[in-house]
Amino acid sequence: CAGGGVFLSGCTVAAKQLLPQIDVFGAEPARGNDMQQSLRAGKIVSIEVPRTICDGQQTQAVGKHPFEVIQALVKDVLTATDPQVVDAMRFVFERMKLVLEPSGACALAALMNHREQFSGQRVGITLSGGNIGLDRFVALVSGTEAVD
């Protein structure tokens, strides 16, 4: 998951140390794709604070030092919409009995949204964060809190 870039850059360094040949992808909300824009532009791009349920990823720009690592080692940054993030949260809860906050489910949502790109490959993914209250989690996965 990509927010300010520290988590993604750290995970990337560790993963590349273990398996230098792997491709690493970041993931962020479609409405807050500052890192995707930055990576593709080759420079840090700043955006307005994104309106997304992924509150841990409501960043305006990737940090300078994490961006240097990401630019060197991350292949691309994929996005997911808020409804796709909720679907991923529900999937993990139903199948694994784990509660994920929206930002922590964003990587799975991006993978599910781009699954054809990874067909036939072994894929590792980070599932992180339980920083969500019970009432909000239930509202999101039951559809009583609107997401757009």
N, C-alpha and C positions, 0 to 999 in steps of 0.2 A: 504494500500500500504506500502511496506517495502523498505526503503532506508537504512539509517543509523540506523533505529530502533526507533527513538524518537516518530514519529507519531503513529506507530503501538503499541508501548508500552503504550503510553498515552491513545489511543482509547481503548485498551484492559483493562486497569485499570478502565476506566469509564464504559465500557460495563459490565464488571464482577461485578462492584459495583451495577449496576442496576439489572442485571440478572445473579447471580453467576453460574447458571447451564448451561449457553450457552457455545458453542464451538466457539472459535475465530481462524480464519485462516489469515495468512499474504499472500501477493501476491507480486511477483517480476518478472522481465523479465527472461525468460528461459536462456538467455546468461549471466545473472548477478545474479545467484542464491546463492550468498554467505550466505545469512541468512538461506535459506533452508538447505544448506550443514552444516552450523553451528548448527542448531537446531537438525538435525539428527545425527551429530557427538557428540553432547553434549559439544562442545567447539567452540570458535570463529575460523572460517576458513577464510583465506584471499585469494582473487583471484586477477587476473590482472584486470585493469579497463575494464569493459565490454563494448562491442560495441553494443549499443542498441539505439533505438529512445527515450527510456525512460531516458532522460538525468538527471532527478531528482533522478534516481535510479542507477546511474553509480558509485556505491560505491564499495570499495574493501573489506570492512568488516563491520559487525554490531558493533556498539559501545558497550563497556563493560557494562555500567549500563543499557542501554535498553535491552541488551541480557539477563541479569539476570531476568528481568521482563518477557520477551518473553519466555524464557526457562521455567519459572514457570507457565505461563498462556496461551500461544498460543499452539493450538493443532498441527498445521502443517503450512507450507508455501507452497503455490501452485504457479505455474509459468504459464506464457503466452508468446507466441512468439510475435515478433514485428508485423507481419501481423494480429494476433489476437487482439492486442492492437488497431490497426487501425480500425478493424471491430467494436470494442467496442466504439471507438470515433465516428464513423459514426452512429452506432445504437443510441447513446445518442443524437447526433445532430438531426437525423431524427425524433426520437420519442419524445424527450423532449425539443428540441431547445436549448440545452446547449452545450457550447464549453468546452471540456476537453483537457488538455495537455496529452501527452502519459503516463507520470507517474501517473497522476490522473485517467486514464482509466484502469490501469493495474489490479486493483482488479476486475472490471467488466469483463475484458477479461479472467482472471483466472477462475472466476465463470462460465462464458459461456463455457470455455474449459473443466471444470470439472462438468458440470451441473448434470450429472447422480448421482454424489456423494451426491447431495443436493435435489434430487427429493422428493417431498412431504413435504419438510421442509419450515418453515418460515425463510427467510434470510434477513439480513440487510447488507448494503454495503456502504462504503464511496466512494463518487465521489468527487474528489478534483482537484483543480488547473486549472486555466485558463491562465497559463504562457506559452502562445504560440501565435505567431503572425499569423495574418490572412493568409498571403501568405503560410506559412508552413502548417497551418491547412488544407487549401484548397489543397495543393500539396499532403499531406498524404491521406486525405479521397477521393480524386479524382484519386489517383493512379499515379500521375505524378512524385511523389518522390518515388523512389524505396526503398522498405524495404525487408530485407531478413532474 
